[in-house]
Amino acid sequence: MTAREGSLIGVLGGTFDPIHHGHLRVAEEVAEMAGLRELRFLPAGRPRLRETPEASPDHRLMMARIAIQGNPRFGLDAREIHRSGISYSVESLGEMKDELGPDSGLCFIIGADAFTRLAEWHRWRELFQLCHFVVVGRPGWTSAAHRPILPPVLEEACAHRWVPSAEDLDRASCGSIFVAPTTFLDISASVIRARIASGRSVRYLLPEAVIGYISANHLYSGGG
């Protein structure tokens, strides 16, 4: 069921190295499902738990900007690109909450694989006071409609937070977890980079305009 359009704002973070149709389709479906007023793409500057992105922060920001053009509900948040040091989601979400007001509702969209590691994140327990979580399927995860298996400390923290419907997210400003049954597109940024490096086609894996930008700037091919 699609929720009515409400006051919730979605946040989709990632390295976007490069952004592709898997990111965009998930964002579109969650925005529709939860009735989001806006969905912000949040490119990571220097992630703590992932390898350093291959493309520069400015290139990744520009690719995201190009990819979301034309969708009035999508926006771009560059705060982590411009922030020095390691990117921490708790800081970015805290800043957004301060800017939007304490009653604002943020929905943090996260892959199931990343959610199972949430207890490794910086000040992770504070995130439940800042946002809802919308968990979506990722490559290697077999179910996009059931709860992921969590380590005990995280399972305990999440036990009373699961909600069965996207509409339930609009009943509070933070603290709930919803598993979104989105269309699963098994597209990997690492596979895209490898294909580009070997001179193979990446058409239909990411927007044509992003492919054009990658080509013009010699990204992922050893020349940029």
Buried (B, 14 or more C-beta within 10 A) or exposed (E): EEBEBBBBBBBBBBBBBBBBBBBBBBBBBBBBBBBBBBBBBBBBBBBEEEEEBBBBBEBBBBBBBBBBEEEEBBBBBBBBBEBEEBBBBBBBBBBBBEEBEEEBBBBBBBBBBBBBBBBEBBEBEBBBEBBBBBBBBBBEBEEBEEBBEBEEEBBEBBEEBBBEEBBBBBEEBBBBBBBBBBEBBEBBBEBBBEBBEEEEEBEEBBBEEBBEBBBEBEBBBEEB
